[in-house]
């Protein structure tokens, strides 16, 4: 079996999860990790893979089939995505929903010029939740769709939190409001604002010399991340963060509440749910399934940016179309 040769850009929680995920996919191999840190400071679990400075990425075009971009969506991927798509097939988890159309346009132009495939905004939201929203909306055209995140730690929002000047460390918990979830499940189809559906709690370790009040205001007013939500900021010590906030759990729901029948007399509910012990490992595994798709699509001669909406599910599986029809259909 010819293996898909993968490079990982960024070795934080998501990059580490991707390395573990590659070990579970027998048609994949990790070739290299690229980092802004000192490469000698990183010890991989994959014996044959190497760690390079991100500045050396341009020398690896012959050795790598797909680059997996594991940086943050706030400042990393918007810069790294276009640069790397000019040289490699890419898959990323860009998750700033409002900026996806502009990011798609940029990546599409570059990937078409380089004759590569760039699959963007994979993960679970955007990603698998997006796909389930599309399917549910298509099945029940008369209805409303509700998305609830949590309870758990958001990687993207935690990363944005840590990018605020004066923040030494921090984590952000997204908590769905249970009364809102129950009301939707009952078939009532309420009109809910983002504040009606979720609250966000930020646990922040402050650097010496910075004002709690100033940092709090910067966090709760951050557009695309916290400004639209009921956001609470709690300042704690590094020791308390390390001791009381271990692990990276998450989860959530997509619920479509619709009606069918001549007089819309029948309530119909579609619900997709995830419950995760490790958000980064789960997210990384989704990205890896789309690595397989990127590799296959480019081998077929396709180029440009793609989203989950553009890719047939069979491209994600290691199984052949015949085996899929036999075992899963």
HUWO-V508765 format. One record per residue. N is the residue number from 1. RES is the residue in three letters. PHI is phi in radians with two decimals (none if undefined). OMEGA is omega in whole degrees, -180 to 180 (NA if undefined). BURIAL is I if it has 24 or more other C-alpha atoms within 12 Angstrom, else O. Layout:
n:res:phi:omega:burial
N:RES:PHI:OMEGA:BURIAL
N:RES:PHI:OMEGA:BURIAL
This chain:
n:res:phi:omega:burial
1:UNK:none:176:O
2:UNK:-1.33:-176:O
3:UNK:-1.57:175:O
4:UNK:-1.38:-176:I
5:UNK:-1.57:-170:I
6:UNK:-2.01:169:I
7:UNK:-1.99:178:I
8:UNK:-1.92:177:I
9:UNK:-1.82:-177:I
10:UNK:1.75:-176:I
11:UNK:-2.18:170:I
12:UNK:-1.52:-178:I
13:UNK:-1.05:-179:I
14:UNK:-1.22:178:I
15:UNK:-1.10:177:I
16:UNK:-1.14:177:I
17:UNK:-1.11:179:I
18:UNK:-1.15:178:I
19:UNK:-1.05:179:I
20:UNK:-1.13:-180:I
21:UNK:-1.15:179:I
22:UNK:-1.03:-180:I
23:UNK:-1.10:-179:O
24:UNK:-1.62:-179:O
25:UNK:-1.98:-171:I
26:UNK:-1.28:176:O
27:UNK:-1.72:-178:I
28:UNK:-2.24:172:I
29:UNK:-2.51:176:I
30:UNK:-1.49:179:I
31:UNK:-1.66:-173:I
32:UNK:-2.75:170:I
33:UNK:-2.03:180:I
34:UNK:-2.02:-172:I
35:UNK:-2.45:172:I
36:UNK:-1.50:178:O
37:UNK:-1.39:173:O
38:UNK:-1.16:-178:O
39:UNK:-0.96:-179:O
40:UNK:-1.21:-179:O
41:UNK:-1.48:-176:O
42:UNK:-1.92:177:I
43:UNK:-1.96:-180:O
44:UNK:-1.43:174:I
45:UNK:-1.60:180:O
46:UNK:-1.65:-171:O
47:UNK:-1.08:-173:O
48:UNK:-1.55:-179:O
49:UNK:-1.44:-179:I
50:UNK:-2.14:178:I
51:UNK:-1.92:-179:I
52:UNK:-2.22:168:I
53:UNK:-1.16:179:I
54:UNK:-1.06:178:I
55:UNK:-1.23:-179:O
56:UNK:-1.66:-173:O
57:UNK:-1.11:-176:I
58:UNK:-1.19:-179:O
59:UNK:-1.55:-171:O
60:UNK:-1.98:-175:I
61:UNK:-1.14:-179:I
62:UNK:-1.53:-174:O
63:UNK:-1.72:-172:O
64:UNK:-2.22:179:I
65:UNK:-1.51:-177:I
66:UNK:-2.45:173:I
67:UNK:-1.70:178:I
68:UNK:-1.76:-175:I
69:UNK:-1.60:-173:I
70:UNK:-1.98:176:I
71:UNK:-1.47:-179:I
72:UNK:-1.44:-177:I
73:UNK:-1.42:-176:I
74:UNK:-1.25:-176:I
75:UNK:-2.25:-175:O
76:UNK:-1.40:-172:I
77:UNK:-1.09:179:I
78:UNK:-1.01:178:I
79:UNK:-1.61:-175:O
80:UNK:-1.21:-177:I
81:UNK:-0.95:180:I
82:UNK:-1.08:-179:I
83:UNK:-1.11:-175:I
84:UNK:-1.39:178:I
85:UNK:-1.14:176:I
86:UNK:-1.25:-175:I
87:UNK:-2.20:-170:I
88:UNK:-2.36:159:I
89:UNK:-1.13:-177:I
90:UNK:-2.35:169:I
91:UNK:-2.35:179:I
92:UNK:-2.44:178:I
93:UNK:-2.01:179:I
94:UNK:-0.91:-169:I
95:UNK:-2.22:174:I
96:UNK:-1.55:-168:I
97:UNK:-0.91:-174:I
98:UNK:-1.20:-177:O
99:UNK:-1.73:-177:O
100:UNK:-1.05:-180:I
101:UNK:-1.01:180:O
102:UNK:-1.20:179:O
103:UNK:-1.13:177:I
104:UNK:-1.02:-178:I
105:UNK:-1.05:179:O
106:UNK:-1.11:-178:I
107:UNK:-1.17:-180:I
108:UNK:-1.11:-180:I
109:UNK:-1.08:-177:I
110:UNK:-1.22:-178:I
111:UNK:-1.16:176:I
112:UNK:-1.20:178:I
113:UNK:-1.14:-178:O
114:UNK:-1.52:-178:I
115:UNK:1.06:178:I
116:UNK:-2.08:175:I
117:UNK:-1.96:176:I
118:UNK:-2.17:177:I
119:UNK:-1.64:-173:I
120:UNK:-1.93:170:I
121:UNK:1.00:172:I
122:UNK:-1.56:-173:I
123:UNK:2.23:179:I
124:UNK:-1.93:168:I
125:UNK:-2.81:0:I
126:UNK:-1.17:-179:I
127:UNK:2.45:-176:I
128:UNK:-1.07:176:I
129:UNK:-1.13:179:I
130:UNK:-1.06:-179:I
131:UNK:-1.10:179:I
132:UNK:-1.22:175:I
133:UNK:-1.10:-180:I
134:UNK:-1.07:-178:I
135:UNK:-1.10:-178:O
136:UNK:-1.13:179:I
137:UNK:-1.13:-180:I
138:UNK:-1.26:-179:O
139:UNK:-1.29:-180:O
140:UNK:-2.05:-176:I
141:UNK:-1.14:177:O
142:UNK:-1.76:-178:I
143:UNK:2.92:180:I
144:UNK:-2.35:-180:I
145:UNK:-1.93:-179:I
146:UNK:-2.24:177:I
147:UNK:-2.07:177:I
148:UNK:-2.14:178:I
149:UNK:-1.91:173:I
150:UNK:1.80:4:I
151:UNK:-1.36:178:I
152:UNK:3.04:-177:I
153:UNK:-1.65:177:I
154:UNK:-1.52:179:I
155:UNK:-1.14:-176:I
156:UNK:-1.13:-180:I
157:UNK:-1.25:177:I
158:UNK:-1.16:177:I
159:UNK:-1.10:178:I
160:UNK:-1.08:178:I
161:UNK:-1.05:-177:I
162:UNK:-1.26:179:I
163:UNK:-1.43:179:I
164:UNK:-1.22:180:I
165:UNK:-1.07:-178:O
166:UNK:1.79:178:I
167:UNK:-1.62:178:I
168:UNK:-1.42:-180:I
169:UNK:-2.82:179:I
170:UNK:3.11:176:I
171:UNK:-2.41:180:I
172:UNK:-2.14:177:I
173:UNK:-1.75:173:I
174:UNK:-1.78:-175:I
175:UNK:-2.21:176:I
176:UNK:-1.25:178:I
177:UNK:-1.48:-169:I
178:UNK:-1.05:-180:O
179:UNK:-1.10:179:O
180:UNK:-1.19:178:I
181:UNK:-1.05:-179:I
182:UNK:-1.08:-179:O
183:UNK:-1.15:178:O
184:UNK:-1.15:-180:I
185:UNK:-1.10:180:I
186:UNK:-1.33:-179:O
187:UNK:1.56:-176:I
188:UNK:-1.35:180:O
189:UNK:0.98:179:I
190:UNK:-1.26:173:O
191:UNK:-1.59:-174:O
192:UNK:-2.11:172:O
193:UNK:-1.39:178:O
194:UNK:-1.08:179:I
195:UNK:-1.25:177:O
196:UNK:-1.30:-173:I
197:UNK:-1.72:-173:I
198:UNK:-2.51:163:I
199:UNK:-2.26:-179:I
200:UNK:-2.12:178:I
201:UNK:-2.07:-178:I
202:UNK:-1.91:174:I
203:UNK:-1.78:-169:I
204:UNK:-2.16:171:I
205:UNK:-1.76:-174:I
206:UNK:-1.59:171:I
207:UNK:-1.27:179:O
208:UNK:-1.05:174:O
209:UNK:1.58:-179:O
210:UNK:-1.81:-177:O
211:UNK:-1.49:177:O
212:UNK:-1.04:-177:O
213:UNK:-1.08:-179:O
214:UNK:-1.15:-180:O
215:UNK:-1.14:179:I
216:UNK:-1.04:-179:I
217:UNK:-1.15:179:O
218:UNK:-1.14:-180:I
219:UNK:-1.22:-173:I
220:UNK:-1.20:179:I
221:UNK:-1.79:-178:O
222:UNK:-1.25:-179:O
223:UNK:-1.17:178:O
224:UNK:1.26:-179:O
225:UNK:-2.18:-173:I
226:UNK:-2.22:-171:I
227:UNK:-1.07:-175:O
228:UNK:-1.49:-171:O
229:UNK:-2.01:169:I
230:UNK:-1.37:-172:I
231:UNK:-1.96:178:I
232:UNK:-2.04:179:I
233:UNK:-2.00:177:I
234:UNK:-2.09:180:I
235:UNK:-1.68:-178:I
236:UNK:-2.35:179:I
237:UNK:-1.44:176:O
238:UNK:-1.08:180:O
239:UNK:-1.10:180:O
240:UNK:-1.16:178:O
241:UNK:-1.08:-179:O
242:UNK:-1.13:-174:O
243:UNK:-1.42:-170:O
244:UNK:-1.78:-176:O
245:UNK:-2.30:179:O
246:UNK:-1.46:177:O
247:UNK:1.41:-178:O
248:UNK:-2.36:180:I
249:UNK:-1.32:172:I
250:UNK:-2.89:180:I
251:UNK:3.01:177:I
252:UNK:2.82:-175:I
253:UNK:-2.47:162:I
254:UNK:-2.06:-178:I
255:UNK:-2.16:172:I
256:UNK:-1.87:179:I
257:UNK:-1.90:-176:I
258:UNK:-2.37:180:I
259:UNK:-2.36:174:I
260:UNK:-2.38:179:O
261:UNK:1.86:-177:O
262:UNK:-1.03:-179:O
263:UNK:-1.93:-179:O
264:UNK:0.95:-173:O
265:UNK:-1.47:-176:O
266:UNK:-1.95:175:O
267:UNK:-1.35:179:O
268:UNK:-2.31:-179:I
269:UNK:-2.12:171:I
270:UNK:-1.99:180:I
271:UNK:-2.33:174:I
272:UNK:-2.03:-173:I
273:UNK:-2.31:170:I
274:UNK:-2.25:176:I
275:UNK:-2.41:-167:O
276:UNK:-2.11:168:I
277:UNK:-1.33:-179:O
278:UNK:-2.32:177:I
279:UNK:-0.99:-177:I
280:UNK:-1.13:180:I
281:UNK:-1.19:177:I
282:UNK:-1.13:180:I
283:UNK:-1.05:179:I
284:UNK:-1.06:-180:I
285:UNK:-1.18:175:I
286:UNK:-1.14:179:I
287:UNK:-1.02:-179:I
288:UNK:-1.19:175:I
289:UNK:-1.07:179:I
290:UNK:-1.42:168:I
291:UNK:-1.06:178:I
292:UNK:-1.05:179:I
293:UNK:-1.14:-180:I
294:UNK:-1.05:180:I
295:UNK:-1.07:-178:I
296:UNK:-1.17:-180:I
297:UNK:-1.08:-180:I
298:UNK:-1.19:176:I
299:UNK:-1.08:178:O
300:UNK:-1.38:180:O
301:UNK:1.74:179:O
302:UNK:-1.37:180:I
303:UNK:-2.47:176:I
304:UNK:1.66:-180:I
305:UNK:-1.42:178:I
306:UNK:-2.36:169:I
307:UNK:-2.09:178:I
308:UNK:-1.02:-179:I
309:UNK:-1.19:-174:O
310:UNK:-1.67:-168:O
311:UNK:-2.07:178:I
312:UNK:-1.14:-176:O
313:UNK:-1.02:-178:O
314:UNK:-1.07:179:O
315:UNK:-1.17:-176:I
316:UNK:-1.46:-170:I
317:UNK:-1.63:174:I
318:UNK:-1.24:-179:I
319:UNK:-1.32:176:O
320:UNK:-1.28:176:O
321:UNK:-0.96:179:O
322:UNK:-1.12:-180:O
323:UNK:-1.18:178:O
324:UNK:-1.11:180:O
325:UNK:-1.13:-177:O
326:UNK:-1.32:-168:O
327:UNK:-1.84:-173:O
328:UNK:-2.08:-176:O
329:UNK:-1.30:NA:O
